[in-house]
Amino acid sequence: MQALLLALQSIGTDLYTSAEAKEGRLTWFGSPNLGFPVPDIIADLVPKA
């Protein structure tokens, strides 16, 4: 379980810190929140809507 959580957080970190995410070009069914967990230290990068 820990390995799975860390892998998902790694994916979330890569996505939310990408240039595409910063430019607003990444969405999931129109929402900027992609649904991946991230470590607490970058939780402020995850869009609320």
C-alpha distance matrix in Angstrom:
0.0 3.8 5.4 5.1 6.2 8.6 9.8 10.6 12.2 14.1 15.5 16.5 18.2 20.0 21.2 22.3 24.1 25.8 29.6 29.2 27.2 29.6 32.5 31.0 30.8 27.2 26.7 24.7 27.4 29.6 27.2 26.4 23.0 20.8 17.8 15.3 13.7 15.3 15.4 17.9 20.6 21.2 20.5 24.3 24.2 22.5 25.4 25.7 27.4
3.8 0.0 3.8 5.4 5.1 6.1 8.5 9.9 10.5 12.1 14.3 15.2 16.2 18.3 19.9 20.8 22.1 24.1 27.9 28.0 25.9 28.1 31.2 30.0 30.1 26.7 26.6 25.1 28.1 30.0 27.3 26.0 22.7 20.6 18.0 14.9 12.8 13.4 12.9 15.4 17.7 18.7 18.5 22.3 22.4 21.2 24.4 25.1 27.2
5.4 3.8 0.0 3.8 5.5 5.1 6.1 8.6 9.8 10.4 12.4 14.2 15.1 16.5 18.4 19.8 20.9 22.5 26.3 26.4 24.8 27.1 30.0 29.1 28.8 25.4 25.7 24.3 27.5 29.4 27.1 25.6 22.6 20.1 17.9 14.6 13.2 13.7 13.6 16.8 18.6 19.1 19.4 23.1 22.5 21.4 24.7 25.9 27.7
5.1 5.4 3.8 0.0 3.8 5.5 5.1 6.2 8.6 9.8 10.7 12.3 14.1 15.5 16.6 18.2 19.9 21.3 25.0 24.7 22.9 25.5 28.2 26.9 26.5 22.9 22.8 21.1 24.1 26.2 24.0 22.9 19.9 17.2 14.8 11.8 11.0 12.5 13.4 16.6 18.7 18.6 18.4 22.0 21.2 19.6 22.5 23.5 25.0
6.2 5.1 5.5 3.8 0.0 3.8 5.4 5.2 6.1 8.5 9.9 10.4 12.1 14.2 15.3 16.2 18.0 19.9 23.6 23.4 21.2 23.5 26.4 25.1 25.2 21.6 21.5 20.0 23.1 24.9 22.2 21.0 17.7 15.5 12.9 9.8 8.0 9.3 9.9 12.9 15.3 15.4 14.9 18.6 18.1 16.6 19.7 20.6 22.4
8.6 6.1 5.1 5.5 3.8 0.0 3.8 5.5 5.0 6.1 8.7 9.7 10.2 12.2 14.1 15.1 16.1 18.1 21.9 22.2 20.3 22.3 25.4 24.7 24.7 21.5 22.0 21.1 24.5 25.9 23.3 21.5 18.6 16.4 14.5 10.9 9.1 8.8 8.8 12.2 13.8 14.0 14.5 18.1 17.4 16.6 20.1 21.5 23.6
9.8 8.5 6.1 5.1 5.4 3.8 0.0 3.8 5.4 5.0 6.3 8.7 9.8 10.7 12.4 14.3 15.5 16.7 20.4 20.4 19.0 21.4 24.2 23.4 22.9 19.6 20.2 19.3 22.6 24.3 22.2 20.5 17.9 15.1 13.7 10.1 9.7 10.0 11.1 14.8 16.1 15.5 16.0 19.3 17.9 17.0 20.2 21.9 23.5
10.6 9.9 8.6 6.2 5.2 5.5 3.8 0.0 3.8 5.4 5.1 6.2 8.6 9.9 10.6 12.1 14.1 15.4 19.1 18.6 16.7 19.4 22.0 20.7 20.4 16.9 17.1 15.9 19.2 20.9 18.6 17.1 14.3 11.6 9.9 6.4 6.4 7.7 9.9 13.4 15.1 13.9 13.7 17.0 15.5 14.0 16.9 18.4 19.8
12.2 10.5 9.8 8.6 6.1 5.0 5.4 3.8 0.0 3.8 5.4 4.9 6.0 8.5 9.7 10.3 11.9 14.0 17.7 17.8 15.5 17.6 20.7 19.7 20.1 16.8 17.4 16.8 20.4 21.4 18.7 16.6 13.8 11.9 10.5 6.7 5.1 4.5 6.3 9.9 11.4 10.4 10.6 13.9 12.8 11.8 15.3 17.0 19.0
14.1 12.1 10.4 9.8 8.5 6.1 5.0 5.4 3.8 0.0 3.8 5.4 5.0 6.2 8.6 10.0 10.6 12.2 16.0 16.5 14.9 17.0 20.0 19.6 19.5 16.6 17.8 17.8 21.5 22.4 20.1 17.7 15.5 13.2 12.8 9.1 8.5 7.3 8.5 12.2 12.6 11.4 12.7 15.6 13.8 13.6 17.0 19.3 21.1
15.5 14.3 12.4 10.7 9.9 8.7 6.3 5.1 5.4 3.8 0.0 3.8 5.4 5.2 6.1 8.6 10.0 10.7 14.4 14.1 12.7 15.4 18.0 17.2 16.6 13.5 14.6 14.4 18.1 19.3 17.3 15.2 13.3 10.4 10.5 7.2 8.4 8.2 10.8 14.3 14.8 12.8 13.5 16.0 13.6 12.7 15.6 18.1 19.3
16.5 15.2 14.2 12.3 10.4 9.7 8.7 6.2 4.9 5.4 3.8 0.0 3.8 5.5 5.1 5.9 8.3 9.9 13.4 13.0 10.8 13.2 16.0 15.0 15.1 11.9 12.8 12.8 16.6 17.2 14.7 12.3 10.2 8.0 8.1 4.9 5.8 5.4 8.7 11.6 12.4 9.8 10.0 12.4 10.1 9.0 12.0 14.4 15.9
18.2 16.2 15.1 14.1 12.1 10.2 9.8 8.6 6.0 5.0 5.4 3.8 0.0 3.8 5.5 5.4 5.9 8.3 12.0 12.7 10.6 12.2 15.5 15.3 15.8 13.3 14.9 15.7 19.5 19.6 17.1 14.1 12.5 11.0 11.5 8.5 8.2 5.8 7.7 10.6 10.2 7.8 9.4 11.5 9.1 9.5 12.9 15.7 17.7
20.0 18.3 16.5 15.5 14.2 12.2 10.7 9.9 8.5 6.2 5.2 5.5 3.8 0.0 3.8 5.8 5.5 6.1 9.8 10.6 9.6 11.5 14.3 14.5 14.3 12.0 14.3 15.4 19.2 19.4 17.5 14.5 13.6 11.6 13.0 10.2 11.1 9.4 11.4 14.4 13.7 11.1 12.8 14.4 11.4 11.9 14.7 17.9 19.3
21.2 19.9 18.4 16.6 15.3 14.1 12.4 10.6 9.7 8.6 6.1 5.1 5.5 3.8 0.0 3.8 5.6 5.3 8.7 8.1 6.7 9.5 11.8 11.3 11.0 8.3 10.5 11.8 15.5 15.6 13.9 11.0 10.4 8.4 10.5 8.7 10.6 9.8 12.7 15.2 15.0 11.7 12.6 13.7 10.3 10.0 12.1 15.3 16.2
22.3 20.8 19.8 18.2 16.2 15.1 14.3 12.1 10.3 10.0 8.6 5.9 5.4 5.8 3.8 0.0 3.8 5.6 8.4 8.4 5.5 7.4 10.5 9.9 10.9 8.7 10.6 12.4 16.0 15.4 13.0 9.5 9.0 8.4 10.4 9.0 10.1 8.6 11.2 13.0 12.5 8.9 9.6 10.1 6.5 6.8 9.1 12.6 14.0
24.1 22.1 20.9 19.9 18.0 16.1 15.5 14.1 11.9 10.6 10.0 8.3 5.9 5.5 5.6 3.8 0.0 3.8 6.7 8.3 6.6 6.9 10.3 11.2 12.2 11.0 13.6 15.8 19.4 18.5 16.4 12.7 12.7 12.2 14.2 12.3 12.8 10.5 12.1 13.8 12.3 9.0 11.0 11.1 7.7 9.5 11.9 15.5 17.1
25.8 24.1 22.5 21.3 19.9 18.1 16.7 15.4 14.0 12.2 10.7 9.9 8.3 6.1 5.3 5.6 3.8 0.0 3.8 5.3 5.3 6.4 8.8 10.0 10.0 9.2 12.5 15.0 18.5 17.7 16.3 12.8 13.6 12.5 15.2 13.7 15.1 13.4 15.4 17.4 16.1 12.7 14.5 14.5 10.8 12.0 13.7 17.4 18.3
29.6 27.9 26.3 25.0 23.6 21.9 20.4 19.1 17.7 16.0 14.4 13.4 12.0 9.8 8.7 8.4 6.7 3.8 0.0 3.8 5.5 5.1 6.2 8.6 8.7 9.5 13.1 16.2 19.2 17.9 16.9 13.5 15.2 14.7 17.8 16.9 18.4 16.8 18.7 20.3 18.7 15.2 16.9 16.1 12.4 14.0 14.8 18.6 19.1
29.2 28.0 26.4 24.7 23.4 22.2 20.4 18.6 17.8 16.5 14.1 13.0 12.7 10.6 8.1 8.4 8.3 5.3 3.8 0.0 3.8 5.5 5.1 6.2 5.2 6.0 9.7 13.0 15.8 14.4 14.0 10.9 13.1 12.4 15.9 15.6 17.8 16.9 19.6 21.2 20.2 16.5 17.5 16.7 12.9 13.5 13.7 17.3 17.1
27.2 25.9 24.8 22.9 21.2 20.3 19.0 16.7 15.5 14.9 12.7 10.8 10.6 9.6 6.7 5.5 6.6 5.3 5.5 3.8 0.0 3.8 5.3 5.0 5.8 5.2 8.2 11.4 14.4 12.9 11.6 8.1 9.8 9.8 13.1 12.9 14.9 14.0 16.7 18.0 17.2 13.5 14.0 13.2 9.4 9.7 9.9 13.6 13.8
29.6 28.1 27.1 25.5 23.5 22.3 21.4 19.4 17.6 17.0 15.4 13.2 12.2 11.5 9.5 7.4 6.9 6.4 5.1 5.5 3.8 0.0 3.8 5.5 7.7 8.5 11.3 14.7 17.4 15.4 13.9 10.2 12.1 12.9 16.0 15.7 17.0 15.5 17.6 18.3 16.9 13.2 14.2 12.5 9.0 10.5 10.6 14.3 15.0
32.5 31.2 30.0 28.2 26.4 25.4 24.2 22.0 20.7 20.0 18.0 16.0 15.5 14.3 11.8 10.5 10.3 8.8 6.2 5.1 5.3 3.8 0.0 3.8 5.6 8.1 10.9 14.6 16.8 14.4 13.8 10.7 13.5 14.3 17.8 18.1 19.9 18.8 21.2 22.0 20.7 17.0 17.6 15.8 12.4 13.4 12.5 16.0 15.8
31.0 30.0 29.1 26.9 25.1 24.7 23.4 20.7 19.7 19.6 17.2 15.0 15.3 14.5 11.3 9.9 11.2 10.0 8.6 6.2 5.0 5.5 3.8 0.0 3.8 5.7 7.6 11.3 13.3 10.7 10.0 7.2 10.4 11.5 15.0 16.0 18.1 17.7 20.5 21.3 20.6 16.8 16.7 15.0 11.7 11.6 10.1 13.3 12.5
30.8 30.1 28.8 26.5 25.2 24.7 22.9 20.4 20.1 19.5 16.6 15.1 15.8 14.3 11.0 10.9 12.2 10.0 8.7 5.2 5.8 7.7 5.6 3.8 0.0 3.8 6.5 10.2 12.0 10.1 10.4 8.3 11.5 11.5 15.2 16.2 18.9 18.8 21.9 23.2 22.8 19.0 18.9 17.9 14.3 13.9 12.7 15.8 14.5
27.2 26.7 25.4 22.9 21.6 21.5 19.6 16.9 16.8 16.6 13.5 11.9 13.3 12.0 8.3 8.7 11.0 9.2 9.5 6.0 5.2 8.5 8.1 5.7 3.8 0.0 3.8 7.1 9.8 8.8 8.5 6.3 8.7 7.9 11.6 12.6 15.5 15.9 19.2 20.8 20.8 17.1 16.8 16.4 12.9 11.7 11.1 14.1 13.0
26.7 26.6 25.7 22.8 21.5 22.0 20.2 17.1 17.4 17.8 14.6 12.8 14.9 14.3 10.5 10.6 13.6 12.5 13.1 9.7 8.2 11.3 10.9 7.6 6.5 3.8 0.0 3.8 6.2 5.3 5.1 4.5 6.8 6.3 9.9 11.9 15.1 16.2 19.8 21.2 21.8 18.2 17.1 16.8 13.8 11.7 10.3 12.4 10.6
24.7 25.1 24.3 21.1 20.0 21.1 19.3 15.9 16.8 17.8 14.4 12.8 15.7 15.4 11.8 12.4 15.8 15.0 16.2 13.0 11.4 14.7 14.6 11.3 10.2 7.1 3.8 0.0 3.8 5.3 5.1 6.3 6.8 5.4 8.1 10.7 14.2 16.1 19.9 21.4 22.6 19.3 17.7 18.1 15.5 12.7 11.6 12.9 10.8
27.4 28.1 27.5 24.1 23.1 24.5 22.6 19.2 20.4 21.5 18.1 16.6 19.5 19.2 15.5 16.0 19.4 18.5 19.2 15.8 14.4 17.4 16.8 13.3 12.0 9.8 6.2 3.8 0.0 3.8 5.6 8.5 9.4 8.9 10.9 14.0 17.4 19.6 23.3 24.6 26.0 22.7 20.8 21.0 18.6 15.7 13.9 14.5 11.7
29.6 30.0 29.4 26.2 24.9 25.9 24.3 20.9 21.4 22.4 19.3 17.2 19.6 19.4 15.6 15.4 18.5 17.7 17.9 14.4 12.9 15.4 14.4 10.7 10.1 8.8 5.3 5.3 3.8 0.0 3.8 6.6 8.8 9.6 12.2 15.2 18.3 20.0 23.5 24.4 25.4 21.9 20.1 19.6 17.2 14.6 12.2 12.9 9.8
27.2 27.3 27.1 24.0 22.2 23.3 22.2 18.6 18.7 20.1 17.3 14.7 17.1 17.5 13.9 13.0 16.4 16.3 16.9 14.0 11.6 13.9 13.8 10.0 10.4 8.5 5.1 5.1 5.6 3.8 0.0 3.8 5.3 7.1 9.4 12.5 15.2 16.8 20.2 20.8 22.0 18.6 16.6 16.1 14.0 11.1 8.6 9.2 6.4
26.4 26.0 25.6 22.9 21.0 21.5 20.5 17.1 16.6 17.7 15.2 12.3 14.1 14.5 11.0 9.5 12.7 12.8 13.5 10.9 8.1 10.2 10.7 7.2 8.3 6.3 4.5 6.3 8.5 6.6 3.8 0.0 3.8 6.0 9.0 11.2 13.5 14.4 17.7 18.3 19.0 15.5 13.8 13.2 10.6 8.2 6.0 8.1 6.7
23.0 22.7 22.6 19.9 17.7 18.6 17.9 14.3 13.8 15.5 13.3 10.2 12.5 13.6 10.4 9.0 12.7 13.6 15.2 13.1 9.8 12.1 13.5 10.4 11.5 8.7 6.8 6.8 9.4 8.8 5.3 3.8 0.0 3.8 5.6 8.0 10.1 11.5 14.9 15.6 16.9 13.6 11.5 11.7 9.7 6.3 5.2 6.6 6.2
20.8 20.6 20.1 17.2 15.5 16.4 15.1 11.6 11.9 13.2 10.4 8.0 11.0 11.6 8.4 8.4 12.2 12.5 14.7 12.4 9.8 12.9 14.3 11.5 11.5 7.9 6.3 5.4 8.9 9.6 7.1 6.0 3.8 0.0 3.8 5.8 9.0 10.8 14.5 16.1 17.4 14.3 12.7 13.7 11.3 8.3 8.5 10.2 9.9
17.8 18.0 17.9 14.8 12.9 14.5 13.7 9.9 10.5 12.8 10.5 8.1 11.5 13.0 10.5 10.4 14.2 15.2 17.8 15.9 13.1 16.0 17.8 15.0 15.2 11.6 9.9 8.1 10.9 12.2 9.4 9.0 5.6 3.8 0.0 3.8 6.6 9.5 13.1 14.7 16.8 14.2 12.1 13.9 12.3 8.9 9.8 10.5 10.7
15.3 14.9 14.6 11.8 9.8 10.9 10.1 6.4 6.7 9.1 7.2 4.9 8.5 10.2 8.7 9.0 12.3 13.7 16.9 15.6 12.9 15.7 18.1 16.0 16.2 12.6 11.9 10.7 14.0 15.2 12.5 11.2 8.0 5.8 3.8 0.0 3.8 6.5 10.2 12.5 14.4 12.2 10.7 13.2 11.6 8.9 11.1 12.4 13.5
13.7 12.8 13.2 11.0 8.0 9.1 9.7 6.4 5.1 8.5 8.4 5.8 8.2 11.1 10.6 10.1 12.8 15.1 18.4 17.8 14.9 17.0 19.9 18.1 18.9 15.5 15.1 14.2 17.4 18.3 15.2 13.5 10.1 9.0 6.6 3.8 0.0 3.8 7.0 9.1 11.6 10.1 8.4 11.7 11.0 8.8 11.7 12.7 14.6
15.3 13.4 13.7 12.5 9.3 8.8 10.0 7.7 4.5 7.3 8.2 5.4 5.8 9.4 9.8 8.6 10.5 13.4 16.8 16.9 14.0 15.5 18.8 17.7 18.8 15.9 16.2 16.1 19.6 20.0 16.8 14.4 11.5 10.8 9.5 6.5 3.8 0.0 3.8 6.4 8.1 6.6 6.1 9.5 8.9 8.0 11.7 13.2 15.8
15.4 12.9 13.6 13.4 9.9 8.8 11.1 9.9 6.3 8.5 10.8 8.7 7.7 11.4 12.7 11.2 12.1 15.4 18.7 19.6 16.7 17.6 21.2 20.5 21.9 19.2 19.8 19.9 23.3 23.5 20.2 17.7 14.9 14.5 13.1 10.2 7.0 3.8 0.0 3.8 5.4 5.9 6.3 9.9 10.4 10.5 14.2 15.5 18.6
17.9 15.4 16.8 16.6 12.9 12.2 14.8 13.4 9.9 12.2 14.3 11.6 10.6 14.4 15.2 13.0 13.8 17.4 20.3 21.2 18.0 18.3 22.0 21.3 23.2 20.8 21.2 21.4 24.6 24.4 20.8 18.3 15.6 16.1 14.7 12.5 9.1 6.4 3.8 0.0 3.8 5.5 5.0 8.2 10.0 10.4 13.8 14.6 18.0
20.6 17.7 18.6 18.7 15.3 13.8 16.1 15.1 11.4 12.6 14.8 12.4 10.2 13.7 15.0 12.5 12.3 16.1 18.7 20.2 17.2 16.9 20.7 20.6 22.8 20.8 21.8 22.6 26.0 25.4 22.0 19.0 16.9 17.4 16.8 14.4 11.6 8.1 5.4 3.8 0.0 3.8 5.8 7.8 9.3 11.0 14.4 15.9 19.4
21.2 18.7 19.1 18.6 15.4 14.0 15.5 13.9 10.4 11.4 12.8 9.8 7.8 11.1 11.7 8.9 9.0 12.7 15.2 16.5 13.5 13.2 17.0 16.8 19.0 17.1 18.2 19.3 22.7 21.9 18.6 15.5 13.6 14.3 14.2 12.2 10.1 6.6 5.9 5.5 3.8 0.0 3.8 5.4 5.7 7.7 11.2 13.2 16.5
20.5 18.5 19.4 18.4 14.9 14.5 16.0 13.7 10.6 12.7 13.5 10.0 9.4 12.8 12.6 9.6 11.0 14.5 16.9 17.5 14.0 14.2 17.6 16.7 18.9 16.8 17.1 17.7 20.8 20.1 16.6 13.8 11.5 12.7 12.1 10.7 8.4 6.1 6.3 5.0 5.8 3.8 0.0 3.8 5.4 5.7 9.0 10.2 13.6
24.3 22.3 23.1 22.0 18.6 18.1 19.3 17.0 13.9 15.6 16.0 12.4 11.5 14.4 13.7 10.1 11.1 14.5 16.1 16.7 13.2 12.5 15.8 15.0 17.9 16.4 16.8 18.1 21.0 19.6 16.1 13.2 11.7 13.7 13.9 13.2 11.7 9.5 9.9 8.2 7.8 5.4 3.8 0.0 3.8 5.5 7.6 9.1 12.5
24.2 22.4 22.5 21.2 18.1 17.4 17.9 15.5 12.8 13.8 13.6 10.1 9.1 11.4 10.3 6.5 7.7 10.8 12.4 12.9 9.4 9.0 12.4 11.7 14.3 12.9 13.8 15.5 18.6 17.2 14.0 10.6 9.7 11.3 12.3 11.6 11.0 8.9 10.4 10.0 9.3 5.7 5.4 3.8 0.0 3.8 6.3 9.1 11.9
22.5 21.2 21.4 19.6 16.6 16.6 17.0 14.0 11.8 13.6 12.7 9.0 9.5 11.9 10.0 6.8 9.5 12.0 14.0 13.5 9.7 10.5 13.4 11.6 13.9 11.7 11.7 12.7 15.7 14.6 11.1 8.2 6.3 8.3 8.9 8.9 8.8 8.0 10.5 10.4 11.0 7.7 5.7 5.5 3.8 0.0 3.8 6.4 9.0
25.4 24.4 24.7 22.5 19.7 20.1 20.2 16.9 15.3 17.0 15.6 12.0 12.9 14.7 12.1 9.1 11.9 13.7 14.8 13.7 9.9 10.6 12.5 10.1 12.7 11.1 10.3 11.6 13.9 12.2 8.6 6.0 5.2 8.5 9.8 11.1 11.7 11.7 14.2 13.8 14.4 11.2 9.0 7.6 6.3 3.8 0.0 3.8 5.7
25.7 25.1 25.9 23.5 20.6 21.5 21.9 18.4 17.0 19.3 18.1 14.4 15.7 17.9 15.3 12.6 15.5 17.4 18.6 17.3 13.6 14.3 16.0 13.3 15.8 14.1 12.4 12.9 14.5 12.9 9.2 8.1 6.6 10.2 10.5 12.4 12.7 13.2 15.5 14.6 15.9 13.2 10.2 9.1 9.1 6.4 3.8 0.0 3.8
27.4 27.2 27.7 25.0 22.4 23.6 23.5 19.8 19.0 21.1 19.3 15.9 17.7 19.3 16.2 14.0 17.1 18.3 19.1 17.1 13.8 15.0 15.8 12.5 14.5 13.0 10.6 10.8 11.7 9.8 6.4 6.7 6.2 9.9 10.7 13.5 14.6 15.8 18.6 18.0 19.4 16.5 13.6 12.5 11.9 9.0 5.7 3.8 0.0
